[in-house]
Amino acid sequence: MLMHVVWEWADASEAGGARALAVFQGWKPPPGADFQAFYGFADGDGGVALIEVDSAATLARAVSAFTPWLRFTAKPILPIEESAGIAGEGIAFRATIG
C-alpha cells in the first residue's frame, strides 16, 4: 500500500529539534517500508514522504520513534488512472439509483 505521509513539528524547540535529528541519524526504516520519496519542507515546518508499506503496523513502526517531536498524517494513495476509474464506478453506481 502506497502512503502519502506528512509530518509537522509538534515540538519545535531547539532541544526537541536536536533530539529528533539525533534519533533520525540512528534510525532505519523497518522491514516492509520502502521510502520512494522523502523530502523536508524548505520552510523547516516538516516534510513529506511516499512510503510503500506492507501493513498499517509497518507504517506505525516507521513513525513511532519520532512521535514525541512530530505529528503525522498518513493517507493511502492510488495511481491517478486507478483512482479516476474508481470515481467513474461511483458515478455509474449513483446513476442507477433513482
VEXKOL-310116 format. One record per residue: x, y, z of N, C-alpha, C in turn; residue in one letter; residue number from 1. Coordinates in pm, 1 decimal. Atoms other than C-alpha are relative to their C-alpha. Last residue first. Example, Ala and Ser with C-alpha at 12.3 -4.5 7.8 and 13.67 -1.06 7.14 Angstrom:
<recs>
{nc1:-82.0	nc2:-119.0	nc3:-6.0	cac1:1367.0	cac2:-106.0	cac3:714.0	cc1:-77.0	cc2:109.0	cc3:73.0	rest:S	nr:2}
{nc1:89.0	nc2:-119.0	nc3:0.0	cac1:1230.0	cac2:-450.0	cac3:780.0	cc1:90.0	cc2:120.0	cc3:0.0	rest:A	nr:1}
</recs>
This chain:
<recs>
{nc1:100.4	nc2:-101.1	nc3:34.8	cac1:-3347.3	cac2:686.0	cac3:-863.9	cc1:-13.5	cc2:108.7	cc3:92.2	rest:G	nr:98}
{nc1:88.4	nc2:-20.3	nc3:-114.0	cac1:-3023.2	cac2:493.1	cac3:-802.1	cc1:-92.7	cc2:117.9	cc3:-32.3	rest:I	nr:97}
{nc1:99.3	nc2:107.0	nc3:-3.0	cac1:-2856.4	cac2:362.3	cac3:-1117.6	cc1:-101.9	cc2:16.4	cc3:111.5	rest:T	nr:96}
{nc1:94.5	nc2:-19.8	nc3:109.9	cac1:-2674.3	cac2:692.2	cac3:-1180.2	cc1:-108.2	cc2:-107.4	cc3:-1.6	rest:A	nr:95}
{nc1:98.2	nc2:-100.7	nc3:-42.9	cac1:-2513.0	cac2:660.6	cac3:-835.8	cc1:-105.3	cc2:24.9	cc3:-107.3	rest:R	nr:94}
{nc1:89.0	nc2:57.6	nc3:-101.2	cac1:-2348.1	cac2:337.1	cac3:-947.2	cc1:-107.9	cc2:98.8	cc3:40.0	rest:F	nr:93}
{nc1:89.0	nc2:95.2	nc3:68.0	cac1:-2206.4	cac2:493.0	cac3:-1265.6	cc1:-98.5	cc2:-62.3	cc3:98.7	rest:A	nr:92}
{nc1:95.3	nc2:-79.2	nc3:78.3	cac1:-2065.9	cac2:788.1	cac3:-1069.5	cc1:-101.0	cc2:-92.5	cc3:-67.8	rest:I	nr:91}
{nc1:92.5	nc2:-62.8	nc3:-95.0	cac1:-1904.6	cac2:552.0	cac3:-818.0	cc1:-106.7	cc2:81.3	cc3:-70.9	rest:G	nr:90}
{nc1:88.2	nc2:105.7	nc3:-49.2	cac1:-1752.8	cac2:342.1	cac3:-1096.3	cc1:-103.6	cc2:57.1	cc3:96.9	rest:E	nr:89}
{nc1:96.1	nc2:28.8	nc3:106.0	cac1:-1615.5	cac2:659.7	cac3:-1254.0	cc1:-98.0	cc2:-109.0	cc3:39.7	rest:G	nr:88}
{nc1:95.2	nc2:-111.0	nc3:-3.5	cac1:-1451.3	cac2:754.7	cac3:-923.6	cc1:-108.0	cc2:-20.1	cc3:-106.4	rest:A	nr:87}
{nc1:87.4	nc2:26.3	nc3:-114.9	cac1:-1294.2	cac2:407.2	cac3:-919.7	cc1:-103.4	cc2:111.1	cc3:14.3	rest:I	nr:86}
{nc1:87.5	nc2:112.2	nc3:35.2	cac1:-1156.0	cac2:464.4	cac3:-1269.3	cc1:-98.4	cc2:-32.8	cc3:111.7	rest:G	nr:85}
{nc1:99.6	nc2:-53.8	nc3:93.1	cac1:-1019.8	cac2:805.2	cac3:-1168.4	cc1:-98.3	cc2:-109.7	cc3:-42.4	rest:A	nr:84}
{nc1:95.6	nc2:-78.9	nc3:-78.6	cac1:-849.0	cac2:649.1	cac3:-864.2	cc1:-107.3	cc2:60.9	cc3:-90.1	rest:S	nr:83}
{nc1:82.0	nc2:86.9	nc3:-84.1	cac1:-691.9	cac2:378.0	cac3:-1081.7	cc1:-103.4	cc2:80.3	cc3:79.1	rest:E	nr:82}
{nc1:83.8	nc2:82.1	nc3:88.5	cac1:-566.8	cac2:610.3	cac3:-1354.5	cc1:-94.3	cc2:-88.5	cc3:81.8	rest:E	nr:81}
{nc1:115.2	nc2:-78.4	nc3:44.3	cac1:-448.7	cac2:858.7	cac3:-1089.5	cc1:-90.4	cc2:-80.3	cc3:-92.7	rest:I	nr:80}
{nc1:-31.6	nc2:-65.3	nc3:126.4	cac1:-221.8	cac2:598.2	cac3:-925.7	cc1:-126.3	cc2:68.3	cc3:-53.3	rest:P	nr:79}
{nc1:9.4	nc2:86.5	nc3:117.6	cac1:-354.2	cac2:530.5	cac3:-578.0	cc1:52.2	cc2:74.9	cc3:-121.2	rest:L	nr:78}
{nc1:16.5	nc2:-63.7	nc3:130.7	cac1:-284.6	cac2:683.6	cac3:-236.3	cc1:1.8	cc2:-104.5	cc3:-111.4	rest:I	nr:77}
{nc1:-31.4	nc2:91.4	nc3:110.3	cac1:-324.9	cac2:573.6	cac3:124.7	cc1:-28.5	cc2:70.4	cc3:-132.4	rest:P	nr:76}
{nc1:114.0	nc2:35.0	nc3:84.2	cac1:-324.1	cac2:872.5	cac3:358.8	cc1:45.0	cc2:-100.4	cc3:-104.7	rest:K	nr:75}
{nc1:-29.0	nc2:99.1	nc3:103.9	cac1:-91.7	cac2:942.4	cac3:650.7	cc1:-128.4	cc2:-34.6	cc3:-74.9	rest:A	nr:74}
{nc1:124.5	nc2:25.6	nc3:70.3	cac1:-84.9	cac2:1247.5	cac3:876.3	cc1:34.4	cc2:-93.2	cc3:-113.9	rest:T	nr:73}
{nc1:8.4	nc2:61.9	nc3:131.7	cac1:197.6	cac2:1259.6	cac3:1128.3	cc1:-143.3	cc2:-5.8	cc3:-50.5	rest:F	nr:72}
{nc1:137.3	nc2:45.6	nc3:19.2	cac1:273.0	cac2:1485.4	cac3:1423.8	cc1:-12.7	cc2:-44.3	cc3:-144.8	rest:R	nr:71}
{nc1:69.1	nc2:-21.7	nc3:127.6	cac1:642.3	cac2:1517.1	cac3:1509.7	cc1:-143.0	cc2:-52.1	cc3:5.5	rest:L	nr:70}
{nc1:-36.3	nc2:-127.6	nc3:62.0	cac1:851.4	cac2:1560.2	cac3:1825.7	cc1:-82.5	cc2:35.7	cc3:-122.6	rest:W	nr:69}
{nc1:-13.6	nc2:-107.0	nc3:-98.8	cac1:746.8	cac2:1289.0	cac3:2075.5	cc1:19.6	cc2:138.4	cc3:-63.3	rest:P	nr:68}
{nc1:125.8	nc2:-60.1	nc3:-48.0	cac1:608.4	cac2:1082.5	cac3:1783.9	cc1:16.6	cc2:99.1	cc3:115.3	rest:T	nr:67}
{nc1:-1.9	nc2:-146.4	nc3:8.9	cac1:950.1	cac2:1030.9	cac3:1623.8	cc1:-123.8	cc2:68.4	cc3:56.4	rest:F	nr:66}
{nc1:-117.8	nc2:-54.8	nc3:-68.8	cac1:1036.3	cac2:669.0	cac3:1705.9	cc1:-4.9	cc2:152.0	cc3:10.4	rest:A	nr:65}
{nc1:12.4	nc2:2.0	nc3:-146.7	cac1:680.3	cac2:561.0	cac3:1617.9	cc1:119.1	cc2:61.6	cc3:73.6	rest:S	nr:64}
{nc1:10.9	nc2:-134.9	nc3:-57.3	cac1:692.8	cac2:673.6	cac3:1253.7	cc1:11.6	cc2:3.2	cc3:152.4	rest:V	nr:63}
{nc1:-85.6	nc2:-97.4	nc3:69.5	cac1:817.5	cac2:365.0	cac3:1067.2	cc1:-2.0	cc2:136.6	cc3:67.9	rest:A	nr:62}
{nc1:-139.5	nc2:22.2	nc3:-41.0	cac1:669.6	cac2:122.4	cac3:1321.8	cc1:93.0	cc2:104.2	cc3:-62.7	rest:R	nr:61}
{nc1:-10.7	nc2:-42.3	nc3:-140.1	cac1:323.4	cac2:270.9	cac3:1266.8	cc1:142.8	cc2:-17.7	cc3:51.4	rest:A	nr:60}
{nc1:-0.5	nc2:-146.2	nc3:0.1	cac1:370.3	cac2:235.2	cac3:891.0	cc1:14.8	cc2:53.1	cc3:142.8	rest:L	nr:59}
{nc1:-131.6	nc2:-42.6	nc3:48.0	cac1:466.6	cac2:-128.6	cac3:939.9	cc1:9.6	cc2:151.4	cc3:-4.4	rest:T	nr:58}
{nc1:-95.0	nc2:19.5	nc3:-110.8	cac1:156.6	cac2:-186.3	cac3:1153.1	cc1:140.6	cc2:43.2	cc3:-41.2	rest:A	nr:57}
{nc1:11.4	nc2:-117.2	nc3:-86.9	cac1:-59.9	cac2:-35.8	cac3:878.3	cc1:97.2	cc2:-10.1	cc3:116.9	rest:A	nr:56}
{nc1:111.5	nc2:1.3	nc3:-95.2	cac1:68.2	cac2:-309.0	cac3:650.7	cc1:-3.9	cc2:131.6	cc3:76.5	rest:S	nr:55}
{nc1:73.1	nc2:125.1	nc3:12.0	cac1:306.5	cac2:-393.0	cac3:363.9	cc1:-118.6	cc2:-8.5	cc3:95.8	rest:D	nr:54}
{nc1:-1.3	nc2:82.7	nc3:-120.9	cac1:424.5	cac2:-37.4	cac3:327.1	cc1:-81.4	cc2:-126.4	cc3:-22.7	rest:V	nr:53}
{nc1:68.2	nc2:125.4	nc3:28.2	cac1:523.7	cac2:168.3	cac3:22.4	cc1:12.9	cc2:-86.4	cc3:124.7	rest:E	nr:52}
{nc1:-53.4	nc2:122.2	nc3:-59.5	cac1:619.9	cac2:510.1	cac3:153.9	cc1:-87.5	cc2:-117.8	cc3:-39.6	rest:I	nr:51}
{nc1:81.1	nc2:104.3	nc3:61.8	cac1:582.3	cac2:844.2	cac3:-18.4	cc1:62.7	cc2:-131.1	cc3:42.8	rest:L	nr:50}
{nc1:-61.3	nc2:120.9	nc3:53.4	cac1:726.4	cac2:1102.3	cac3:216.8	cc1:-105.8	cc2:-81.7	cc3:-72.0	rest:A	nr:49}
{nc1:90.9	nc2:92.9	nc3:64.6	cac1:652.6	cac2:1458.9	cac3:320.3	cc1:79.1	cc2:-120.2	cc3:-50.1	rest:V	nr:48}
{nc1:-39.7	nc2:65.8	nc3:123.6	cac1:815.3	cac2:1719.1	cac3:540.1	cc1:-106.3	cc2:-95.2	cc3:-49.7	rest:G	nr:47}
{nc1:26.4	nc2:143.2	nc3:-2.0	cac1:806.3	cac2:1939.7	cac3:844.8	cc1:47.3	cc2:-61.1	cc3:-128.9	rest:G	nr:46}
{nc1:121.9	nc2:33.1	nc3:-73.6	cac1:798.2	cac2:2315.6	cac3:908.6	cc1:-25.9	cc2:-149.0	cc3:16.7	rest:D	nr:45}
{nc1:-37.0	nc2:66.1	nc3:-124.6	cac1:1157.5	cac2:2384.3	cac3:802.4	cc1:-116.2	cc2:-46.2	cc3:85.2	rest:G	nr:44}
{nc1:18.3	nc2:-93.6	nc3:-110.9	cac1:1049.4	cac2:2639.6	cac3:539.0	cc1:30.6	cc2:-61.4	cc3:136.3	rest:D	nr:43}
{nc1:-104.0	nc2:-102.3	nc3:2.7	cac1:1201.9	cac2:2428.8	cac3:260.8	cc1:-12.7	cc2:99.7	cc3:114.4	rest:A	nr:42}
{nc1:50.2	nc2:-127.4	nc3:52.0	cac1:977.5	cac2:2134.8	cac3:351.4	cc1:108.8	cc2:105.9	cc3:12.2	rest:F	nr:41}
{nc1:29.6	nc2:-97.4	nc3:-103.4	cac1:1175.7	cac2:1814.5	cac3:405.2	cc1:-50.9	cc2:127.4	cc3:-64.7	rest:G	nr:40}
{nc1:-36.8	nc2:-140.5	nc3:13.2	cac1:1154.9	cac2:1540.2	cac3:146.6	cc1:-31.8	cc2:77.4	cc3:127.2	rest:Y	nr:39}
{nc1:-19.5	nc2:-42.4	nc3:-139.0	cac1:1148.1	cac2:1159.4	cac3:125.3	cc1:52.6	cc2:143.1	cc3:-5.1	rest:F	nr:38}
{nc1:-33.3	nc2:-142.6	nc3:4.5	cac1:1034.4	cac2:976.5	cac3:-188.8	cc1:2.6	cc2:48.0	cc3:144.3	rest:A	nr:37}
{nc1:-16.6	nc2:-30.3	nc3:141.7	cac1:1007.8	cac2:602.5	cac3:-252.9	cc1:32.2	cc2:146.9	cc3:-23.7	rest:Q	nr:36}
{nc1:15.3	nc2:-143.6	nc3:21.0	cac1:1062.1	cac2:502.4	cac3:110.0	cc1:31.0	cc2:31.6	cc3:-145.8	rest:F	nr:35}
{nc1:-87.8	nc2:-44.7	nc3:107.6	cac1:1013.1	cac2:123.7	cac3:117.9	cc1:-28.6	cc2:147.3	cc3:-26.9	rest:D	nr:34}
{nc1:22.5	nc2:-141.4	nc3:29.8	cac1:867.9	cac2:1.6	cac3:447.0	cc1:103.8	cc2:45.3	cc3:-102.2	rest:A	nr:33}
{nc1:133.9	nc2:-17.3	nc3:54.4	cac1:833.2	cac2:-378.0	cac3:480.3	cc1:-35.7	cc2:144.4	cc3:-29.6	rest:G	nr:32}
{nc1:28.1	nc2:89.0	nc3:113.2	cac1:1131.9	cac2:-414.4	cac3:712.7	cc1:-144.2	cc2:19.4	cc3:-45.8	rest:P	nr:31}
{nc1:22.7	nc2:139.9	nc3:-36.3	cac1:1156.1	cac2:-109.6	cac3:936.6	cc1:-15.9	cc2:-86.5	cc3:-125.0	rest:P	nr:30}
{nc1:138.1	nc2:43.7	nc3:23.5	cac1:1311.9	cac2:213.7	cac3:810.5	cc1:-17.1	cc2:-147.1	cc3:37.8	rest:P	nr:29}
{nc1:11.0	nc2:64.8	nc3:130.6	cac1:1646.9	cac2:287.1	cac3:976.0	cc1:-145.7	cc2:-38.6	cc3:-19.1	rest:K	nr:28}
{nc1:122.6	nc2:69.8	nc3:40.4	cac1:1711.2	cac2:529.9	cac3:1260.8	cc1:14.7	cc2:-64.5	cc3:-136.1	rest:W	nr:27}
{nc1:-15.9	nc2:140.7	nc3:-34.0	cac1:2045.2	cac2:630.3	cac3:1417.6	cc1:-114.2	cc2:-88.0	cc3:-47.2	rest:G	nr:26}
{nc1:-131.2	nc2:47.4	nc3:46.5	cac1:2070.1	cac2:970.3	cac3:1248.2	cc1:21.7	cc2:-148.1	cc3:30.0	rest:Q	nr:25}
{nc1:6.6	nc2:28.0	nc3:144.0	cac1:1695.0	cac2:1023.3	cac3:1297.0	cc1:132.0	cc2:-55.8	cc3:-52.7	rest:F	nr:24}
{nc1:69.9	nc2:127.9	nc3:15.7	cac1:1733.3	cac2:993.0	cac3:1675.6	cc1:-4.2	cc2:-38.9	cc3:-147.2	rest:V	nr:23}
{nc1:-89.9	nc2:103.4	nc3:-52.3	cac1:1994.5	cac2:1269.5	cac3:1673.9	cc1:-62.8	cc2:-138.3	cc3:-14.0	rest:A	nr:22}
{nc1:-104.8	nc2:22.7	nc3:99.8	cac1:1775.1	cac2:1482.4	cac3:1446.6	cc1:99.0	cc2:-106.4	cc3:45.5	rest:L	nr:21}
{nc1:60.0	nc2:69.5	nc3:113.7	cac1:1477.7	cac2:1438.6	cac3:1682.4	cc1:104.1	cc2:-29.3	cc3:-107.3	rest:A	nr:20}
{nc1:20.8	nc2:140.0	nc3:-39.5	cac1:1694.9	cac2:1529.7	cac3:1982.2	cc1:-59.1	cc2:-79.7	cc3:-116.0	rest:R	nr:19}
{nc1:-131.6	nc2:65.1	nc3:-11.3	cac1:1823.7	cac2:1848.2	cac3:1817.9	cc1:-16.0	cc2:-148.2	cc3:33.6	rest:A	nr:18}
{nc1:-55.6	nc2:18.0	nc3:133.6	cac1:1475.2	cac2:1950.7	cac3:1708.7	cc1:132.5	cc2:-72.7	cc3:2.5	rest:G	nr:17}
{nc1:78.6	nc2:103.0	nc3:66.8	cac1:1333.8	cac2:1893.8	cac3:2055.8	cc1:53.1	cc2:-29.3	cc3:-138.7	rest:G	nr:16}
{nc1:-34.6	nc2:128.8	nc3:-62.0	cac1:1617.4	cac2:2090.7	cac3:2219.4	cc1:-75.4	cc2:-114.1	cc3:-67.8	rest:A	nr:15}
{nc1:-135.9	nc2:35.7	nc3:43.1	cac1:1574.3	cac2:2380.8	cac3:1976.5	cc1:40.7	cc2:-135.6	cc3:55.4	rest:E	nr:14}
{nc1:-105.3	nc2:-61.2	nc3:-80.3	cac1:1200.8	cac2:2382.8	cac3:2037.4	cc1:136.2	cc2:-42.9	cc3:-52.8	rest:S	nr:13}
{nc1:-91.4	nc2:-75.2	nc3:85.6	cac1:971.2	cac2:2291.2	cac3:1750.9	cc1:109.3	cc2:69.8	cc3:79.7	rest:A	nr:12}
{nc1:-95.0	nc2:-63.5	nc3:-92.7	cac1:796.0	cac2:2018.9	cac3:1948.1	cc1:105.2	cc2:69.0	cc3:-85.5	rest:D	nr:11}
{nc1:83.8	nc2:-16.6	nc3:-119.0	cac1:489.5	cac2:1915.6	cac3:1748.6	cc1:82.1	cc2:66.8	cc3:109.5	rest:A	nr:10}
{nc1:-61.0	nc2:-3.4	nc3:-131.9	cac1:679.9	cac2:1966.2	cac3:1423.0	cc1:-106.8	cc2:19.1	cc3:108.0	rest:W	nr:9}
{nc1:-21.8	nc2:-137.1	nc3:-46.1	cac1:484.9	cac2:1869.4	cac3:1116.1	cc1:59.1	cc2:-7.8	cc3:139.3	rest:E	nr:8}
{nc1:-26.3	nc2:-23.9	nc3:-141.7	cac1:478.3	cac2:1542.2	cac3:927.7	cc1:24.0	cc2:147.6	cc3:23.6	rest:W	nr:7}
{nc1:-45.0	nc2:-136.4	nc3:-28.1	cac1:315.7	cac2:1442.0	cac3:602.1	cc1:27.6	cc2:8.6	cc3:148.9	rest:V	nr:6}
{nc1:-17.9	nc2:-32.9	nc3:-141.3	cac1:283.8	cac2:1082.7	cac3:484.2	cc1:55.6	cc2:141.2	cc3:11.7	rest:V	nr:5}
{nc1:-47.7	nc2:-138.8	nc3:3.2	cac1:142.7	cac2:981.8	cac3:145.0	cc1:5.3	cc2:43.6	cc3:146.0	rest:H	nr:4}
{nc1:48.4	nc2:-99.4	nc3:-94.6	cac1:110.2	cac2:602.9	cac3:164.5	cc1:65.3	cc2:135.1	cc3:-25.4	rest:M	nr:3}
{nc1:-80.2	nc2:-121.7	nc3:8.9	cac1:142.7	cac2:335.1	cac3:-103.2	cc1:-63.9	cc2:108.1	cc3:86.8	rest:L	nr:2}
{nc1:85.2	nc2:-116.6	nc3:0.0	cac1:0.0	cac2:0.0	cac3:0.0	cc1:90.1	cc2:123.4	cc3:0.0	rest:M	nr:1}
</recs>
